[in-house]
Amino acid sequence: MRTVPPLRQHRWLANSRFYIVNGRIPINCLNTAAQPRKNRWIAAILSFFLPGFGQIYLGRAERGASILVGFILVFTAAYFFIAQTTGRGILFEIGSRYLQLLAILFWAWQVYDAYMTSKA
């Protein structure tokens, strides 16, 4: 027979901002210091010149690193695809243009993402 776990008991800790849950302070309550707001324009400018660095500036290092790696992969693929398609035909030219467009859109998105992430 399965036993039902006991209900959580919440108790306000006197002179504090913490609740005690089952005799412990929850981990997510320990970091309650107000974080200084980051400037969204600095984040956007950093991302404009160095993709992913705006997100890193905002404290989202994993997201910034993945954007940087994605940026390097897309632009490297675009560069090599363009270098290989010279004189190969119209389909290769169309493919290289779409890859260039994808690279530019990815770059523009990550600048916008850095700007909008700072608002949240």
Secondary structure, 3 states (H helix, E strand, C coil): CCCCCCCCCEEECCCCCCEEECCECCHHHHCCCCCCCCCHHHHHHHHHHCCCHHHHHCCCHHHHHHHHHHHHHHHHHHHHHHHHCCCCCHHHHHHHHHHHHHHHHHHHHHHHHHHHHCCC
